Amino acid sequence: MTLTPEQQSELNAVMRQRHGNAALLRRARCVLLWSQGERRVELRNKLACNDGFVSRWTTAYAEQGLPGLVSYHPGRAPKRPVAKLEARVLNHTLRRKPGDGSTHWSSRKLAAELGDVSFSAVQRIWRKHGVRPHRLDTHMVSNDPEFEAKAADVIGLYLNPPAHAAVFCVDEKTAIQALDRKDRMLPLSPGRAESHGFEYKRLGTLSLFAALNTATGEVLGQTAARHTSANFVSFLTDVVASQSERREIHVICDNVSSHKTALVEAFLAEHRKVHIHYTPTYSSWLNQVENWFSRIQRDIISRGIFTSVKDLDKKLMYYIRRYNTKPKPLKWTFANPRRRITANSSDSVD
């Protein structure tokens, strides 16, 4: 093989590249050495190759020049799923169930069902259209006929509270278990997560009453052995005592039976400046204190180890005191404020 000066120059340029393709550099060197009269046995030793490698790439360069060294067999571009195939995959995914009794499709099950499509093609189609059969979300629909009026009342207190009044979100976190572990805990260390023993001891339960001040983010807390109406009234008394006598207090709470007893009505009759606003049924997301309950569940309860009910009480109240040193009000916004609130709405509140 005889190379022109231009061909030698372009092959040398490939050889000088500092960040080039190693395979391309090896092929270019093979062509250069072959053009310089190197024997096959010398090429095999210098390039750690066989005779087929030498024949393949010298022939490719002779036929196509430098582009021939990039890929002698370029193959074909991946075939993208056509619209008809996409419609077929989506139709099976959304309207049919697997024949083996499974609740949802996997990409391999659907590919086997269709027969003429690979599971990777199914995955690409699902990804393109945002279909995720393996995911499961939950929702709750309120059946309250006065949903809009009650929801608007509660949200109005958040967005435009009455002047010189305090707004509290009140609820109970019931049956918090004081769980102790039978085996010792393995602490967090590099390369290993914290580990708790599988077996545990139940040492009793506790209920936590909490009132979140929507203006300041401060939380008033009280524990009780049970969540009775008497305990609820006792907690409301503490909430009232935390404010000045002339200040109006608006309490947002749910529709649990302990919030609507004769004791509660007598308390409201005695405290005319206290007003209770009930959220619609099955609408706990409207109560901001539920957000705070998720925090204390995550920070204290889920991974906590409690040696007694008294220990549980102590740790819950300590968390509340520490939280109140730097309280922050929640930012209350609709996920999609352009949509109206209806009983069958899927809108959520952040």
C-alpha positions as CSV (number, residue, x, y, z in Angstrom):
1,M,0.0,0.0,0.0
2,T,1.3,3.4,-1.0
3,L,0.0,6.5,0.8
4,T,0.0,10.0,-0.6
5,P,1.5,12.8,1.5
6,E,-2.0,14.0,2.4
7,Q,-3.0,10.5,3.6
8,Q,0.1,10.2,5.7
9,S,-0.6,13.7,7.2
10,E,-4.2,12.8,8.2
11,L,-3.1,9.5,9.7
12,N,-0.3,11.2,11.7
13,A,-2.9,13.8,12.9
14,V,-5.0,10.9,14.3
15,M,-1.9,9.5,16.0
16,R,-1.2,12.8,17.7
17,Q,-4.6,13.2,19.2
18,R,-4.4,13.3,23.0
19,H,-8.0,12.5,23.7
20,G,-8.9,10.5,20.6
21,N,-10.5,7.1,20.2
22,A,-7.9,4.4,21.2
23,A,-9.4,1.9,18.7
24,L,-9.1,4.4,15.8
25,L,-5.5,5.2,16.8
26,R,-4.6,1.5,16.7
27,R,-6.1,1.1,13.3
28,A,-4.4,4.2,11.9
29,R,-1.1,2.9,13.2
30,C,-1.7,-0.4,11.5
31,V,-2.2,1.3,8.2
32,L,0.9,3.4,8.6
33,L,3.1,0.5,9.5
34,W,1.7,-1.6,6.7
35,S,2.4,1.2,4.2
36,Q,6.0,1.4,5.5
37,G,6.5,-2.2,4.5
38,E,6.2,-3.8,7.9
39,R,5.7,-7.6,7.8
40,R,2.6,-9.2,9.4
41,V,4.6,-10.9,12.1
42,E,6.0,-7.5,13.2
43,L,2.5,-5.9,13.1
44,R,1.2,-8.8,15.3
45,N,3.9,-8.1,17.9
46,K,3.6,-4.3,17.9
47,L,-0.2,-4.1,17.8
48,A,-1.1,-7.3,19.7
49,C,-3.4,-8.3,16.8
50,N,-4.0,-11.1,14.4
51,D,-3.8,-11.3,10.6
52,G,-7.5,-10.7,10.2
53,F,-7.2,-7.3,12.0
54,V,-4.5,-6.2,9.6
55,S,-6.4,-7.4,6.5
56,R,-9.7,-5.9,7.7
57,W,-8.5,-2.3,8.4
58,T,-5.9,-2.0,5.6
59,T,-8.6,-3.0,3.1
60,A,-11.2,-0.6,4.7
61,Y,-8.7,2.3,4.4
62,A,-7.9,1.4,0.8
63,E,-11.7,1.4,0.0
64,Q,-13.0,4.3,2.1
65,G,-10.1,6.3,3.4
66,L,-10.1,7.5,7.0
67,P,-13.9,7.1,7.4
68,G,-13.4,3.4,6.8
69,L,-11.4,3.2,10.0
70,V,-14.2,4.5,12.1
71,S,-16.4,1.5,11.5
72,Y,-16.0,-1.1,8.7
73,H,-19.5,-2.4,9.5
74,P,-21.5,0.7,10.7
75,G,-24.7,-1.4,11.2
76,R,-28.0,0.4,11.3
77,A,-29.6,3.0,13.4
78,P,-32.0,1.8,16.2
79,K,-35.5,1.4,14.9
80,R,-37.8,3.8,16.8
81,P,-41.3,2.4,17.7
82,V,-43.9,3.6,15.1
83,A,-47.2,5.2,16.1
84,K,-49.2,2.0,15.5
85,L,-46.9,0.0,17.8
86,E,-47.1,2.7,20.5
87,A,-50.9,2.7,20.4
88,R,-50.9,-1.1,20.7
89,V,-48.6,-1.1,23.7
90,L,-50.5,1.7,25.4
91,N,-53.8,0.0,24.8
92,H,-52.6,-3.2,26.4
93,T,-51.1,-1.3,29.3
94,L,-54.1,0.9,30.1
95,R,-57.1,-1.3,29.2
96,R,-56.0,-4.8,29.9
97,K,-54.7,-6.9,32.8
98,P,-52.0,-9.6,32.7
99,G,-53.4,-13.1,32.0
100,D,-51.5,-14.5,35.0
101,G,-53.7,-12.6,37.5
102,S,-51.2,-9.9,38.3
103,T,-52.5,-6.5,39.2
104,H,-50.2,-4.6,36.7
105,W,-47.9,-5.1,33.8
106,S,-44.1,-5.3,33.8
107,S,-42.2,-4.5,30.7
108,R,-41.2,-8.1,30.2
109,K,-44.7,-9.5,30.8
110,L,-46.1,-7.1,28.3
111,A,-43.4,-7.9,25.7
112,A,-44.1,-11.6,26.1
113,E,-47.8,-11.0,25.7
114,L,-47.4,-9.0,22.5
115,G,-44.7,-11.3,21.1
116,D,-43.2,-9.1,18.5
117,V,-41.8,-6.3,20.6
118,S,-38.9,-6.2,23.0
119,F,-39.2,-5.2,26.7
120,S,-36.8,-2.3,26.1
121,A,-39.1,-1.0,23.4
122,V,-42.0,-1.2,25.9
123,Q,-39.9,0.7,28.4
124,R,-39.1,3.4,25.9
125,I,-42.8,3.8,25.0
126,W,-43.9,4.0,28.6
127,R,-41.1,6.5,29.3
128,K,-42.2,8.7,26.4
129,H,-45.8,8.8,27.4
130,G,-45.2,9.0,31.2
131,V,-46.9,5.6,31.9
132,R,-45.6,4.0,35.1
133,P,-47.5,0.8,35.8
134,H,-45.3,-0.1,38.8
135,R,-46.2,3.0,40.7
136,L,-49.3,3.3,42.9
137,D,-50.6,6.5,44.4
138,T,-53.5,6.8,46.9
139,H,-56.3,9.4,47.1
140,M,-59.2,10.2,49.3
141,V,-62.5,11.7,48.0
142,S,-64.6,13.7,50.4
143,N,-68.3,12.9,50.5
144,D,-69.2,16.0,52.4
145,P,-72.1,17.8,50.6
146,E,-70.8,21.1,52.1
147,F,-67.2,20.5,51.0
148,E,-66.7,23.8,49.1
149,A,-68.2,26.0,51.8
150,K,-66.1,24.3,54.6
151,A,-63.0,24.2,52.6
152,A,-63.3,27.9,51.6
153,D,-63.9,28.8,55.3
154,V,-60.7,27.0,56.4
155,I,-58.5,28.3,53.6
156,G,-59.9,31.8,54.1
157,L,-58.5,31.6,57.7
158,Y,-55.1,30.7,56.3
159,L,-54.9,33.3,53.6
160,N,-56.8,36.1,55.2
161,P,-57.1,35.6,59.0
162,P,-59.3,37.9,61.1
163,A,-57.4,40.9,62.5
164,H,-56.2,40.6,66.1
165,A,-57.3,37.0,66.2
166,A,-55.3,33.7,66.6
167,V,-55.9,30.8,64.3
168,F,-54.9,27.3,65.6
169,C,-54.9,24.0,63.8
170,V,-55.8,21.4,66.4
171,D,-55.7,17.6,66.2
172,E,-54.7,14.5,68.0
173,K,-52.1,11.9,67.1
174,T,-53.5,8.9,68.7
175,A,-52.1,5.5,69.9
176,I,-48.4,6.4,69.7
177,Q,-46.7,3.2,70.8
178,A,-43.8,3.2,73.2
179,L,-41.7,0.6,71.5
180,D,-38.4,-0.8,73.0
181,R,-36.1,-3.1,71.1
182,K,-35.1,-6.5,72.4
183,D,-31.8,-6.4,70.7
184,R,-29.2,-3.7,70.9
185,M,-29.1,-1.1,68.1
186,L,-26.2,-1.1,65.6
187,P,-25.2,2.6,65.1
188,L,-24.6,4.4,61.8
189,S,-21.1,3.9,60.4
190,P,-19.3,4.3,57.1
191,G,-20.8,1.8,54.6
192,R,-23.5,0.7,57.0
193,A,-26.9,2.1,57.8
194,E,-28.2,2.3,61.4
195,S,-29.9,-1.0,62.3
196,H,-32.6,-1.8,64.8
197,G,-33.4,-5.3,66.1
198,F,-36.5,-6.8,64.4
199,E,-38.2,-7.8,67.6
200,Y,-39.6,-5.2,69.9
201,K,-41.6,-4.8,73.2
202,R,-44.8,-2.9,73.5
203,L,-44.8,-0.8,76.6
204,G,-48.1,1.1,76.2
205,T,-49.6,3.9,74.1
206,L,-50.0,7.7,74.3
207,S,-52.0,10.3,72.5
208,L,-50.6,13.7,71.6
209,F,-52.8,16.8,71.3
210,A,-51.2,19.6,69.3
211,A,-52.3,23.1,68.3
212,L,-50.3,24.8,65.5
213,N,-50.4,28.6,65.5
214,T,-50.7,29.4,61.7
215,A,-49.3,32.9,62.1
216,T,-46.1,32.0,64.0
217,G,-45.7,28.3,63.5
218,E,-45.5,27.7,67.2
219,V,-46.9,24.4,68.5
220,L,-48.7,23.8,71.8
221,G,-48.6,20.2,72.9
222,Q,-50.2,18.0,75.6
223,T,-50.1,14.2,76.0
224,A,-52.9,12.0,77.4
225,A,-53.4,8.4,78.0
226,R,-56.5,8.5,75.7
227,H,-58.1,10.9,73.3
228,T,-61.4,11.5,74.9
229,S,-63.7,14.5,74.7
230,A,-62.7,15.6,78.2
231,N,-59.0,15.6,77.2
232,F,-59.9,17.6,74.1
233,V,-61.7,20.2,76.2
234,S,-58.8,20.3,78.7
235,F,-56.4,21.0,75.8
236,L,-58.6,23.7,74.4
237,T,-58.5,25.3,77.9
238,D,-54.7,25.4,77.7
239,V,-54.9,26.9,74.2
240,V,-57.2,29.6,75.5
241,A,-55.0,30.3,78.4
242,S,-52.0,30.9,76.1
243,Q,-53.7,33.9,74.6
244,S,-55.0,37.2,76.0
245,E,-58.6,37.2,77.4
246,R,-59.9,39.6,74.8
247,R,-58.4,37.8,71.8
248,E,-60.6,35.8,69.5
249,I,-59.4,32.3,68.8
250,H,-60.3,30.3,65.7
251,V,-59.8,26.5,66.0
252,I,-59.6,24.3,62.9
253,C,-60.2,20.6,63.6
254,D,-61.6,17.5,62.0
255,N,-65.0,15.8,62.4
256,V,-64.0,13.1,64.9
257,S,-66.8,12.4,67.4
258,S,-64.8,13.6,70.4
259,H,-64.8,17.1,68.9
260,K,-68.6,17.4,68.8
261,T,-69.8,16.2,72.2
262,A,-71.9,18.1,74.8
263,L,-68.7,18.9,76.7
264,V,-67.3,20.7,73.7
265,E,-70.6,22.6,73.2
266,A,-70.6,23.6,76.9
267,F,-67.0,24.8,76.5
268,L,-67.9,26.9,73.5
269,A,-70.9,28.4,75.3
270,E,-68.6,29.4,78.2
271,H,-65.9,30.8,75.9
272,R,-67.7,33.0,73.4
273,K,-64.5,34.2,71.8
274,V,-63.5,30.6,70.7
275,H,-64.9,29.5,67.3
276,I,-64.4,26.0,65.9
277,H,-64.2,25.4,62.2
278,Y,-64.6,21.8,61.0
279,T,-62.9,20.6,57.9
280,P,-64.9,18.6,55.4
281,T,-65.0,14.8,55.9
282,Y,-61.9,12.9,54.6
283,S,-60.0,16.1,54.1
284,S,-57.2,15.9,56.7
285,W,-54.9,17.6,54.1
286,L,-56.7,20.9,54.9
287,N,-55.4,20.8,58.5
288,Q,-51.9,22.2,58.7
289,V,-51.1,20.4,61.9
290,E,-51.1,17.2,60.0
291,N,-48.0,18.5,58.2
292,W,-46.3,19.0,61.6
293,F,-47.4,15.5,62.8
294,S,-45.6,14.0,59.8
295,R,-42.4,15.8,61.0
296,I,-42.6,14.5,64.5
297,Q,-43.4,11.1,63.2
298,R,-40.3,11.2,61.0
299,D,-38.0,12.8,63.5
300,I,-38.9,11.1,66.8
301,I,-41.5,8.3,66.5
302,S,-40.6,6.1,63.6
303,R,-37.0,5.3,64.7
304,G,-37.4,6.1,68.4
305,I,-36.6,3.7,71.1
306,F,-38.7,4.3,74.3
307,T,-38.1,2.4,77.5
308,S,-41.6,3.4,78.9
309,V,-44.6,5.6,78.2
310,K,-43.1,8.2,80.5
311,D,-39.9,8.2,78.3
312,L,-42.1,8.6,75.2
313,D,-43.9,11.5,76.8
314,K,-40.6,13.1,77.8
315,K,-39.1,12.9,74.3
316,L,-42.2,14.2,72.6
317,M,-42.4,17.2,74.8
318,Y,-38.7,17.9,74.5
319,Y,-39.0,17.9,70.7
320,I,-41.9,20.4,70.9
321,R,-39.9,22.7,73.2
322,R,-36.9,22.6,70.9
323,Y,-39.1,23.1,67.8
324,N,-40.7,26.2,69.4
325,T,-37.3,27.9,69.8
326,K,-37.3,28.5,66.0
327,P,-40.8,28.0,64.7
328,K,-41.8,28.7,61.1
329,P,-45.3,29.1,59.7
330,L,-46.2,26.8,56.8
331,K,-46.4,28.2,53.3
332,W,-50.0,27.3,52.3
333,T,-50.5,27.1,48.5
334,F,-52.6,25.2,46.1
335,A,-50.8,22.9,43.7
336,N,-53.0,24.3,40.9
337,P,-54.9,27.5,42.0
338,R,-56.6,27.8,38.7
339,R,-58.9,24.9,39.4
340,R,-62.0,25.2,41.7
341,I,-62.3,23.1,44.8
342,T,-64.9,20.4,44.4
343,A,-65.8,17.3,46.3
344,N,-64.3,15.2,43.5
345,S,-61.3,17.4,42.9
346,S,-57.8,15.8,42.7
347,D,-56.1,19.0,43.8
348,S,-53.8,18.8,46.8
349,V,-52.4,21.3,49.2
350,D,-48.7,21.6,49.7
